[in-house]
């Protein structure tokens, strides 16, 4: 067999070499190739490639035909032709512009959302140097990770690693506090921090000094809170009473923190030293390495590397308290850039977090624009035969291919520009609703030049994306064939269009399946038994000592009086106190022992303290044993555990067991009951082992069950009057348990709503394209339909004929989308300990839905064509 030079190299040579050199050079190369191939074909081909590449030099490259210098006139002509085409084909223009405008509007909205997320915390000037101390702890081979750290860590860092830090600040947990100025009461969110915290977070000070917290009795207020408290009066040096126990002097006013800050909604920062004066336990904790009740923020010194510093401080806790080594505690620093987007940890490893949603929505935004671009490509190439004559004539009178490409790209730019203007209008109109849906307070930065630069780049990229394929396809027509009428799209000319339709529906069906699965996951968790009754339950946080009578050791006088009075007025059924809200657990502890316990196993239990009436108030379900009762004096040392705790202990019936807390035998408790597992933490996680103690000393919350016989409004009015009579120093701030619990689903509900909106719009855009293609196909087959009708074809058979191809394409899309969705959603669901399963019916229903929508879309055109009078259609041909 004769050996020939590499075909690709030959084509490459012909594409760039000057015509006057081509014959001579190609002849020489073929001669050389023939000589070398007799010895080694491989070396001959290699040499041929080398020689071809060697001719890629300026003198040998053919000159391209120049474009006429009158570019303005040329582009003006392109746009005139483009506008004429838009007017001539109104239906296709509406589909193209409408689809693109919708897709671009979604992309802009998603782009603004993504920008808001990735710019989270960048308001703080030291964004790149600020860190927070985290801790790993290992229990029974499980590594837990959190921001709670022991207080001695602060001094260990200051004394031993001072050169690695510019600032270090301890912080309390951010929470609601009662602030009183004169007769006015405000429940506001704030925390207690050390002196350098405001500088570390670069608070923008309006009045006063950023070093204002150097005064141990000081408070920094946000501008909005200062305005609410003091109006137009100068707020500096005014006194604010916090939680009825601390008097603080206003030493600075700072700008309200933006919504995309970790500290958003932080109304005040007060002095850490001030908190120490009223919380003696915090003083004691100064040397307690086992008390993880605090937070620590630190700014790295210039030149300090976060990984190197982490390695240095990793074992600082074990050094401080060697007997903690059994938990293998590791202290490490997490940069501010990771707080919001990469906050999920699993068994000691960071597994991402919200960054996955940012990527997911970003990809959805790109896909939605892609869907609209695919419509444009499909309709442009589908109408290729109509424009073939125009292309042929332009080539005949001297247009080169590059000019034709410019022409079609200009038309694409025209359509995309018009779409972009409409898209901006859609964004402007829908932005308030989108902010509500996304739970954001974003703004459109009309005055920001960067915004417009990005918009221009977006238009250009979309124009190239949508117009490149049609431009290359249409400009490649052979003028001779076109003008002779011999041009016909080949058998496989429609394959790219079919592939693009498949891509469209793969995206749409995947979004539909994703939306249904997210909805199922939310419903699955919402329908989970919570172990108590939320009906008519409200909670009030006990913020000031006034809640406890004179002080906490006053015998709970106020609780008893209020309980009796409110029950006497019949506005409540029951009243209790607790150390944790019903929708959260404020305390977890280890160090429990019982007979038969494996010494190598340690466990952390949720620990809740409550009054005798706790169970009756929330109507928990005692599965074994009994509830607390005032009839048993021994209940002061009794505990109720939940079913998870019983499972963890490993007995069939824990009632009667003795459980000891601590290394000595002073705190012994006997189990009197086992309650059904109650969901107090995340509804997506398994219930943790929990122990309920009887105590009136360590309570922080009042819990009331309203009388269902009275309206909530009537009951609340009575409760407020009683509340103000007995606790006049506090504001009547209450929360309904069911509403607070529902907020745990906010994030997932938001994802579900956004996904459903995107899926709906994606399917609409896809159907717009399908409708356009169906119109074109029926138009192309008018003559065939007429002949078939004359030959006796029924409307049904014609409908089947015209719809079959589209149904097959969507069926192929479903076959691809189902495994793709399964793979993606399995990964998403695995993040939740308690999650729904992937169901076959979801996949089936989604695919059936897509097929029904497809049939509905193409049937209008199919039936219309099938009902057409064959005489008219044949006469027109």
Buried (B, 14 or more C-beta within 10 A) or exposed (E): EEEEBBEEBBEBBEEBBEEEBBEEBBEEBBEBBBEBBEEEEEEBBEBBBEBBEEBEEEEBBEEEEEEEEEEEEBBEEBBEBBBEBBEEBEEBBEBBBBBBBBBBBBBBBBBBBBBBBBEBBBBBBBBEBBBBBBBBBBBEEEBBBEBBBBBBBBBBBEEEBEEBBBBBBBBBEBEBBBBBBEEEBBBBBBBBBBBBBBBBBBBBBBBBBBBBBEBEBBBBBBBEBBBBBBEEEEBBEBEBBBBBBBEBBBBBBBEBBBBBBBBBEBBBBBBBBBBBBEBEEBEEBEEBBBBBBBBBBBBBBEEBEBEEBBEBBBBBBBEBBEEBEEBBBBBBBBBBBBBBBBBBBEEBEBEBBBBBBBEBBBEBBBBBBBBBBBBBBBBBBBBBBBBBBBBBEBBEEEBBBEBBBBBBBBBBBBBBBBBBEBBBEBBEEBBEEBBEBBEBEBEBEEEEEEBEEBBEEBBEEBBBBBBBBBBBBBBEBBBEEBBEEEBEEEEEBBEBBBEBBBBBBBBBBBBBBBBBBBBBBBEBBBEEEBBBBBEBBBBBBBBBBBBBBEEBEEEBEBBBBBBEBBBEBEBBBBBBBBBBBBBEBBBBEBBBBBEEBEEEEBBBBBBBBBBBBBBBBBBBBBBBBBBBEEEEEEBEBBBBBBBBBBEBBEBEEBBEBEBBBEEEEEEEBBBBBBBBBBBBBBBBEEBBBBBBBBBBEBBBBBBBBBBEEBEBEEBBEBBEEBBEEBBEBBBBBBBBBBEBBBEBBEEBBBBBBBBBBBBBBBBBBBBBBBBBBBBBBBEBBBEBBBBBBEEEBEEEEBBEBBBEBBBEBBBBBBBBBBEBBBEBBEEBBEBBEBBBEBEEEBBEBBBEBBBEBBBEBBBEBBBEBBEBEBEEBBEEE
